[in-house]
Structure formats: C-alpha cells, structure tokens
C-alpha cells in the first residue's frame, strides 16, 4: 500500500435525536422480522396438538 492510498479516518458525529429514533426503529423492524421467521420455522417443525383431545 502506498502512502497516497492511505486515508485518514473521519470521526463519526453523534446522531441527532430524530436520526437516532429512526435508526432504532429500523433496527427493531429487522430484528422483529428475524424473530418472526424463526418462530414460523419452530411452528412448522413442531406438530400441532389438537385442542380438546384427551391423552
């Protein structure tokens, strides 16, 4: 790597409250989608017990 290829790292500014809220909401949406997919997968694997049948 040559000297002119090296770039300095720019500091990351803190998010404004509005930007932080939007970022948090987007993160929650993606994690909720992941939890939904995993729960649907679990329900497909487990057999559904019939309601009201005595063992």
Phi, psi and omega in degrees: 000134181267162185300320182286348177276343182279127178248148178282152179276125179276137178293145179269124179285148176293149181285149173288162180303322179294316180293322179295321179296316179296317180297319180293319178296319178295321179295319179295324180296314182293323178290326178293321177297319179296316179296322179296316179298317181292322179293319177298321177296318178297320182289331177290326182285317182283136175287144180278125178281137180286142183277133175090358179271137180271138179287000000 
